[in-house]
Amino acid sequence: MSEILKNMDEQIITDSGGAGKVLVFLHGFLESKAVWDTFTQPFLEAYRVIAIDLPGFGKNTAPRTSYSMEEAAAYVYQVLKALEIKKCVLVGHSMGGYVALAFAEKYRTMLSGLCLFHSSALPDTKEKKEVRTKTIKFIKKNGLDVFMNSFVAPLFSPARRKYFSKEIKMLTAIGKNTSIEAVLGAVKGMRNRKKRTKVLKDARYPVLFIAGKDDQAVTLEQTLAQCTIPANATVLLLANTGHMGMFEKPLETQNALRAFAESILV
């Protein structure tokens, strides 16, 4: 436990230390907790906000034997246990949502709410698995820098992509600073993750889905296929938005998350 807390000095964990409900933010693939820096500012006064660099990403660079979604979820559990968090609203973007679902499967009593932020409980399709395998081969052959030069921009809606050059540059830099070992391990982890729609079906807490209508990574169709599964679900569908709603539609997504958090009694 003490080793986990020491990581806070290494900027792996950000904890606002507030006294309100706990919001825990998990970033996506080739990101870091830095993607939440601006987004979480409006929540700092009323909530305790925690953001975590998942294993292998950001400054969390300790070598790992596995980068599976389950191992990342176990790490999140260790962090929350060390911080003496008993209940939280877990917000996961993309891969962070896969980790959040793995967490919910094993530690569901710790959740008072779950937000799938451009994420999915469905496993990769056969075609998507093939894309993941090709990504591994491409990075091994050409290097991570070459991959990152074309990876980020398509995550944004084509209709508004030109307005986000600063964000695209920042995300590209974060990705390029990630170790190839972690990147390849995470791609395998995402490719091999299991179906977790049962987690949604069994949820005794509310679930918020945030989806972009132009998202090609987690399509609108995927979200619509899942949003009726939980007993208590809220859905935000964003026009002219791709996979990066925290940048593309910050006010709308912040307001939706705030309303969602405020509706939770514990």
N, C-alpha and C positions, 0 to 999 in steps of 0.2 A: 504494500500500500504506500509506504513512504517513497518508494522509487517512482510511483506514478505521480505523486504530488511534486516531486523534484522536477518532473517534466514541465511544470508550470513555469519554472524559472528559465526553461529553454524555449518558452513561447510556443509549446505544443498545445497547451490548453489555455483558453481565455475564459476567465470567470469574472463576471461583473460584481459578484458578491452581493447582489441585491436581495431584498427580503421577500419579494413577491413570488408568484408561481415561477417554476423553473422551465425555461425554454432551452432545449439542447439542439444545436445546429450541426449537421453532418454534411460535409461538402461532397461533390461528385468526383468522377474520374479525372485525373490530371489537373485537379484543383487543390486548394488548401483552405483552411479556415478563413483566409484573407478574403475570400469571395463574400463573406458575410459581414465584413467590417462596417461598411456604410449601411447596408440593409438593416442591421440590428440596432442602429442608433436610436430610433424612436421607441424601442422597447426597454431601454436601459433604466428608465425612471420607475417603471411599474413592475418590472420583472427581473428575476435573476437570469441572466443570459450566459450560456456556456457554449463555446465553439471549440471543436476538437480537430486537430490534424490527425486523420486516420493513418494507421500504420503504413509507412512507406512514403507518405506525402507531406508536403510542407516541410517543417523542421523535425518531423517524427521519422528520423532516418535510421533508427536502429534496425539491424538486419532481422529478417523474419524468415521462418521456415515455411510459412504459408501466408498468402494474401487473400484467403477465401473470405466471403462475406461473413461466415460464422466466426472466424478468428477476429475479424474487425469488430464484430458485435461483442465478442468477449472482452476486447480491449475497452470498448465504450463502457461496458458494465464495470470493469475494474476502475475506470476513471470516476464514474458516478458513485460507486461504493466508497472510493477514497475521499470523495467530496461530501460524503454522507447525504447524498440525494436519494430520497425514498420514492418520490413521484415526480414525473416531468412530462412535458409535451415534447415529443421527439420530432424534429423536422429534418427530413433527409432529401437532399437534391440528387437526382439521378442515381449514381452508384451509392450515394449516401442513403437513399431510400431503400436500396436493396439491403444495406447493412441494418437500417432501422427495422425492416421486416424480419430479418434474422434475429435481431434483438427482441422484437415483440414476440416472436415464436417461443423464446426461451425465458424471457424476463417480463412477461406481459403485466404482472402485478405492479411493475414500476411505472407503467404508462397511464397517464391521465388523458392523453390525446396523441394522435399520430398524424403527421402531415407528409404526404407523398408529393414532393415538389418536383414535377416533371419526372416521375418515377413510376414503377410498376411492380405488381406482385406476380406477374407472369414470367415464365422462364424465357430464355432466348428461343426463337424459332430455329428450325434447321438452317434456314438461310442466314440468320443472324449469327449463329455459331460459326458458319463458314466465313463470314465477314471478320469475326474475332480472330479466327485462325490466320486469315490473310493479313490482318493487322500485326500479329506477332511476327510473321515472316517478313513483312515490310520493314518493321522496326529493326529486326535483327540484321537485315541486309543494308538498309539505308541510314539507320540511326534515328534517334528521337527528334533531333532538331528538324530534320527534313519532314518527318511526320507532323510535328507541331505546326509547321508553316502552313499547312492546309487543313488542320483539324478543327480549329476554333471557329473560324468565320461561319461555316455552315450550321453551327449551333444556333445562330441568330436568324430571325426571320429575314428572308431575302428582301422584303418590302422596306425594311428599316435598317438593314445591315450597315449602311454607310454612316449612320449616326453613332455607331459604337466602336469606332476605330481604337479609341483609348482603352476600352474594356477588352477588346480582342487582343491588343498588344499586351496588356497586363496578364491575361489568361494564358497567352502563348508563352510568356516569360516564366510563369509559375510551372507550366508543364515541362518546359525545357530544363528546369532545375530539379526535376524528379529523377531518381535513379532508374535506369533501364530495368533493373531487377524488379523493382516495385511495379513499374508499368506493366511488364510482361506478366508478373504474378497476378496483378489486378485484372488484366484482360482474361486470364484463365479463370480467375475466381468468378467474374461476371458470366463467362461462357458456361461454367459448370454449375451455376446457382440453380436451386430447385424452385419449383412452383410454390408460391406462398399465398394463394388466394384463400386457403383455409384460415390463415392468420386474420384476414379481413373478415371472414365469416364468423369467426369466434371472438372477434373484438368486442369487449365490454366497455369500450371507450370510443369517443367520436373520432372520425377519420376525415381529414381534409385532403381533397385532391386538387392540385393546381396543374393545369394543362395548357399548353400553347397550341393553337389551331394549326400553326405552321411547323410544329415540332416533328422532325423526322427521326429523332432518336427514340422518343417514347411518343408514339402517334396518338392523335385524338381518339382514334378507334379503340386503341388499347385502353385508354382511360375510361371511355364510355362503357366498355365491356366489364369494367371492374367496379365502377362507382355505385352500383346498386347492390353490391355484395354485403357491405357492412350494414348493421342495423341502424346506425346513425352516421350518415355521411353528408358532407358539404362539398360542392364542386364549384371551382372557379375555372371557367373556360375563357381564354384570352385570345382575342383576334390580333392579327399581325404580330404574333409572338411565336418564337421558336422554343428552344430548350433552356433559355436563360432568363426566365421571368424576373428574377431578382434585379437584373440590369435593364431588361426591356420594358418591364411594367412594374417599377418599384412601388409606386403608391398603391396600385391596385392589389398587389400581392401582400404588401404590408398591412393594408386595411383588412384584407381577408383573413390573414393570420391573426391579427389583433382581435377581430370579432370572434374568431374561432376560439382563441385562448380565453377571452372574456366569458364565453358561454360555458366553459368548463368549471364546475363547482369546486373540484379539489385539485 
